[in-house]
């Protein structure tokens, strides 16, 4: 696809995901926010406006960064407003205000971006499609201008789903099979692994730790034994299936895999 087409797709998805209304001040700025997100995600490609250099998976990554910017813009607009509820402390102490909600959502969107980006890099490295060197991870601590080891619970308990086998239905009335594996580094840091399925995309809700997946999704796998990471689904009719896994690590943090799509088609 051309750069203009890819950019238009990301902008269109941003309008949907962020629920942007045409009466919002940030509505007309959506394309610019996508450009800014692209610059942060891949400055080299963005300098030339080369959206066509993005892989399809990266569309979501750029979209998450743009969505985060929408939330911050909304929070800025709401910041001067007083709370709609009375508080004994102050009028701005109410955590249900639009300012607090948008700030919180922006934080979760950034975390989701970091999780997906790390998961995609890990999958690419495992498949030999990347020159990433696997070793000890570090993070930059800006406060003290120091480089510190990255906590295992922060990053490397992100699950990666792989399709092991697909048996397509032979006839219209026949059924097929999907076999998946879920790989997690540092399995000892994971408390519970969950695998969800749905017939539509958009299963994960990383910004909502209390309801981490959409209610319509079906729990198809759950284990506390990380040695049991193979999941087989039989008697499936032809159709499109989406899967997402998340690992609840020992720190109580939900780390999500990337969403995968599996299509079963009649062999006829």
C-alpha positions in Angstrom: 0.0 0.0 0.0 1.1 3.6 -0.6 2.2 5.9 2.2 -1.0 8.0 1.8 -3.2 4.8 2.1 -1.5 3.5 5.2 -1.6 6.9 6.9 -5.3 7.2 6.0 -6.0 3.8 7.5 -4.2 4.7 10.8 -6.1 8.0 11.0 -9.4 6.3 10.3 -8.8 3.7 13.0 -7.8 6.5 15.5 -11.2 8.2 15.0 -12.9 4.8 15.8 -10.6 3.7 18.8 -10.6 7.2 20.4 -14.2 7.8 19.8 -13.4 11.2 18.3 -16.4 13.4 17.7 -16.4 16.1 15.0 -17.3 18.7 17.7 -14.1 18.1 19.6 -11.2 20.6 19.2 -8.8 17.7 18.7 -10.8 16.2 15.9 -9.2 18.1 13.0 -5.7 17.5 14.6 -6.0 13.7 14.3 -3.8 13.4 11.1 -1.1 15.6 12.7 -1.2 13.5 15.9 -0.7 10.4 13.8 2.3 12.1 12.1 3.8 12.9 15.5 3.3 9.3 16.7 4.9 8.0 13.5 7.9 10.3 14.2 8.3 8.9 17.7 7.9 5.3 16.6 10.3 5.5 13.6 11.9 8.9 13.1 14.0 7.7 10.1 11.0 6.6 8.1 8.9 9.5 9.3 11.4 12.0 8.0 10.5 11.0 4.5 6.8 10.4 5.1 7.4 6.7 4.4 4.3 5.1 6.0 4.7 2.3 3.4 7.8 1.1 5.3 5.6 0.2 8.3 4.7 -3.5 8.7 0.9 -4.1 9.3 1.6 -4.8 12.9 3.2 -1.4 13.3 -0.1 0.3 12.2 -1.5 -0.5 15.7 1.7 0.7 17.4 1.5 4.1 15.7 -2.2 4.2 16.4 -1.6 3.6 20.1 0.8 6.5 20.3 -1.6 8.8 18.5 -4.4 7.7 20.8 -2.3 8.6 23.8 -1.8 12.0 22.3 -5.6 12.4 21.9 -6.0 11.5 25.6 -3.4 14.1 26.7 -5.0 16.7 24.5 -8.4 16.0 26.1 -6.8 16.1 29.6 -5.3 19.5 28.8 -8.7 20.8 27.8 -10.3 19.4 31.0 -7.5 20.5 33.3 -8.8 24.1 34.0 -12.3 22.7 34.8 -13.3 22.2 38.4 -14.6 18.9 39.7 -18.2 18.1 39.1 -18.4 16.6 42.6 -17.7 18.3 45.9 -14.6 17.2 47.8 -13.5 17.9 51.3 -10.0 18.3 50.1 -10.2 20.3 46.9 -12.4 20.7 43.8 -9.7 19.0 41.7 -9.4 15.9 43.9 -12.2 14.0 42.2 -10.5 11.1 40.3 -13.6 10.7 38.1 -13.0 14.0 36.3 -12.2 13.8 32.5 -8.7 15.0 33.3 -8.0 12.0 35.6 -9.7 9.5 33.2 -7.7 10.7 30.2 -4.4 10.7 32.1 -5.0 7.2 33.3 -6.0 6.0 29.8 -2.9 7.6 28.3 -0.7 5.7 30.8 -2.3 2.4 29.9 -2.0 3.1 26.1 1.7 3.8 26.6 2.1 0.6 28.5 0.2 -1.3 25.8 2.5 0.2 23.1 5.6 -0.9 25.1 4.3 -4.4 25.6 3.3 -4.9 22.0 6.6 -3.5 20.6 8.6 -5.8 22.9 6.5 -8.8 22.0 6.9 -8.1 18.2 10.6 -7.7 18.6 10.8 -11.0 20.6 8.8 -12.9 18.0 11.0 -11.5 15.1 14.1 -12.4 17.0 12.9 -16.0 17.6 12.0 -16.4 14.0 15.3 -15.1 12.7 13.8 -12.1 11.2 15.7 -9.6 13.4 19.2 -9.0 14.4 18.2 -8.2 18.0 20.7 -9.6 20.5 19.1 -11.4 23.4 20.8 -10.5 26.7 20.3 -8.6 29.9 17.9 -5.7 29.5 18.5 -2.2 30.8 16.5 1.0 31.1 17.5 4.6 31.4 16.7 6.2 34.7 16.3 9.9 33.8 16.2 11.2 37.4 19.7 10.0 38.2 21.0 9.8 34.6 21.9 6.2 35.1 21.4 2.9 33.2 19.8 0.3 35.4 18.9 -3.4 34.9 15.3 -3.7 33.7 13.1 -5.6 36.1 12.0 -9.0 34.7 8.5 -8.3 35.8 8.4 -5.1 33.7 9.1 -6.6 30.3 10.0 -10.2 29.7 6.9 -11.9 30.9 5.1 -10.9 27.7 3.6 -14.0 26.0 4.0 -14.7 22.4 1.5 -16.8 20.5 2.4 -19.0 17.6 0.3 -21.1 15.3 1.6 -24.7 15.4 -0.9 -26.5 13.2 -4.1 -25.8 11.3 -6.4 -28.4 9.9 -8.8 -26.9 7.4 -12.4 -28.2 7.2 -12.7 -30.6 4.2 -16.3 -29.8 3.5 -18.8 -27.0 4.3 -20.3 -29.1 7.1 -16.9 -30.4 8.4 -14.8 -28.9 11.2 -11.2 -28.0 11.6 -8.5 -27.7 14.2 -6.2 -25.0 15.5 -3.2 -25.7 17.6 -1.4 -22.8 19.3 1.6 -22.5 21.6 2.3 -19.6 24.0 5.9 -18.9 24.7 7.1 -16.9 27.7 10.6 -16.1 28.8 11.3 -16.2 32.6 8.3 -18.5 33.2 9.1 -18.5 36.9 8.0 -14.9 37.0 4.5 -15.7 35.7 1.6 -16.5 38.1 -1.2 -17.4 35.7 -1.5 -17.5 31.9 -4.8 -16.8 30.2 -5.8 -17.4 26.6 -8.9 -15.7 25.1 -10.7 -16.1 21.8 -13.3 -14.2 19.8 -14.7 -14.0 16.3 -13.8 -10.3 16.1 -10.7 -8.3 16.6 -10.0 -6.1 19.6 -10.1 -8.5 22.5 -7.6 -7.0 24.9 -8.3 -4.0 27.2 -4.9 -3.3 28.8 -6.1 0.0 30.1 -8.7 -1.8 32.3 -6.8 -4.1 34.8 -10.1 -5.1 36.4 -11.7 -6.2 33.1 -8.6 -7.0 30.9 -10.5 -8.4 28.0 -13.9 -7.5 26.4 -16.8 -9.4 28.0 -17.7 -11.0 24.7 -14.4 -12.9 24.5 -14.2 -16.6 25.6 -11.7 -17.9 28.0 -10.3 -20.9 26.1 -7.1 -21.6 28.2 -5.8 -21.0 31.7 -2.9 -22.5 33.5 -0.5 -21.9 36.3 1.9 -24.6 35.0 4.1 -22.8 32.4 5.2 -26.2 31.1 1.7 -26.7 29.7 1.8 -24.1 26.9 0.1 -26.0 24.0 -3.5 -25.3 23.3 -5.5 -27.4 20.8 -9.0 -26.4 19.6 -11.0 -29.1 17.7 -14.4 -29.2 16.0 -14.2 -25.6 14.7 -16.4 -24.5 11.9 -15.0 -22.5 9.0 -14.6 -18.8 10.0 -12.1 -16.3 11.4 -10.8 -16.6 14.9 -8.8 -14.1 17.0 -6.6 -15.1 20.0 -5.0 -13.0 22.7 -3.0 -14.3 25.7 -2.0 -12.4 28.8 0.3 -13.4 31.6 -0.3 -12.2 35.2 3.2 -11.9 36.6 4.2 -12.1 40.2 4.1 -8.3 40.5 0.3 -8.5 39.6 0.8 -6.9 36.2 -1.0 -8.2 33.1 1.3 -8.4 30.1 -0.5 -9.0 26.8 0.6 -10.8 23.7 -0.1 -9.4 20.3 -3.5 -10.5 18.9 -3.3 -13.2 16.2 -5.8 -14.0 13.5 -6.5 -17.6 12.2 -8.8 -18.2 9.3 -10.4 -21.7 8.7 -11.7 -22.1 5.2 -13.5 -24.9 3.5 -11.2 -27.0 1.3 -13.9 -27.2 -1.4 
